[in-house]
Amino acid sequence: MTKKAVVKVDLMAGKVTSKSEMVAVEKPIDVYVNDEHYAIFLASPTMEKELVVGHMLGEGLIRSIDDLREVHVSEGTVKVSLRRGVK
């Protein structure tokens, strides 16, 4: 979350106001699986590891976290290494 200036328009009252509010921040997250580019997610830059592993479980790319050898997160990038035999 970050604080940004926003403009609010109230059509019923005919008012326009400016104020500072907290808004969500989204950034691209590049995902690599076994050194091959898999996807780019646009998401809040927190809990990237959980996002990617949850996505892989939900899409059936892995059956359990036991299929993972390593998940490395660095700024804007998540690299997943699968255990031998997992395609």
N, C-alpha and C positions, 0 to 999 in steps of 0.2 A: 504494500500500500504506500502511496505517496500523496502528498498534499498538492493539489492543483487548483488554479483559478477556473471556475465554471460560471456559465451564464444560465440562469433559470428564467424560463418564459412561462408566465401564468396567463394563458389566453382568456380565461374567464374573468380575471380581474384586470386584464390589460396592463400587467406589470412585467418589467424585465429587471432582474437583479443580478449582480455579480457578487460572488463570494468564494471563499476557499473551502474545498471539501476534500476528504480522503477518497481516492479512487484506486481501483485495482491496476496493477502493472502487469503487462504480459510481454514476454520476450520469446524469441525463437530458441528452441532447444534441439540441437542436432543429435540424432540417435544413430549409433553404429552398433551392429551386431556382428561379432567375429570379424572386425575390421572392414565390414562392408556397410555403406550408408543405408540405413533402413527407412528413416522418416525424419521430418521436422515437425515438432509440436510447438504450438503457440500456447504458452501457459505462464502462470505466475512462477517466478524463478525461486521456488521453494519446494522442497521434497521431490526433486527431480527423479531421484532413484526410485522412490515409491510410485511415482507416476508411470515411469517406463516399465517397471516390473509388473505393476497392476495391469497395464495395457497388454503386455505380452501374455500374461495369464488369461485375461479376458478374451483375447483373440485366439487363444489356443496355440500360440507359438511355443510356449513351454507348458509342462503339466504341473510343475511345482517349482519352488525356489531351489530344490535340489538339482534342477537342470542348469543352474547358473554356476559358473566357476568364479566369475568376478564381475562386479559392476563398479565402474570408476566414473565419478562425476567431477568435471572441471567446468569452469565458467562457460555456460552455453552449450556444453557437450556432455553426453552420457555414452560411455562405451561399455557394451555388454559382451562378455566372453562366455560362451556356452560350454558345458562339459562335453568331453569327447562322446560322440555317438548321438548327440542331440542335433537335429537338423533344423 
